[in-house]
Amino acid sequence: MNSQIKTPWKKVISVFPKDNYTLELKWEDGQQSTLSLESRINTRDIFWRLRNPRYFNQVSVVIHWDDYAGQRGYIFLQIIC
């Protein structure tokens, strides 16, 4: 992902699904981090579909830029599975 929007924080450029409902995030500066969603997915019924690896493994990163009524915009990172 190549975003032209400049921000004071680092951006996630890619995400990779791992075992046990874990995501590996790669940041624009080359660093990597791990995000475990296991407890949320296993304990919240709203995430029932993500318990199926077929759906969880479809993860991707989407960055939204919104500007409401001419006010200062913001970036919202959404991880989609």
Buried (B, 14 or more C-beta within 10 A) or exposed (E): EEEEEEEEEEBBBBBEBBEEBBBBBBBBEEEEEEEEBEEEBEEEEEBEEBEEEEBBEEBEBEBEEEEEEEEEEEEEEEBEB
